[in-house]
Structure formats: structure tokens, C-alpha cells
Amino acid sequence: MGMDPARSRAVFARGRGPLTRASPVTTASTPCVKTCIIDPVSRLCVGCWRTLDEIGGWSRMSEPERLAVMAVLPARAGRPHTGGAPGIRR
């Protein structure tokens, strides 16, 4: 007899094998404010203050990794803006 489709999705979610259950889907923390402009000097997004590597890897980070990045963002936001993004003032 075949596996119930709903159970199959839960068991095989996120590439896990059939012997482990997937974690429940949750809303991931994100600092994104949909102002995606990268400052050419600091190489930080002027909306969320993340690096390009952090933005690119965000979907692969665990929630604790995301929270660790988010913890350092207020200090980055306090740094002077170089003016690389016209019309954005912090």
C-alpha cells in the first residue's frame, strides 16, 4: 500500500530521508525592508545592512544563524553611510 501524500511530503521535506520527520514550517526571521540597494563602498545593503554573502545565503541559514547576523546589524546601521544610494538617508 502507498504512503499518504501528506505524510510523504512531511517525511521527505527538505531532502531528509524517509526515517526522519521534517521540522514544521515556520516564518523565518528577516531584517529585509525591501530597500535592496547595495552601497558601493561598504558593500552593505542600505535597507537591511547585510552583506551580499549574508543576503545570498539567508535561505540556507538556520534560524540561530539568522538571529546571530541580525544581532550585529544595529552596529552596522550606526556606521556612516557613503552616499552610494541616492535618495536613501539613514
Buried (B, 14 or more C-beta within 10 A) or exposed (E): EEEEEEEEEBBBBEEEEEEEEEEEEEEEEEBEEEEEBBBEEBEBBBBBBBBEEBBEBBEEBEEEEBEEBBEEBEEBBEEEBEEBBEEEEE
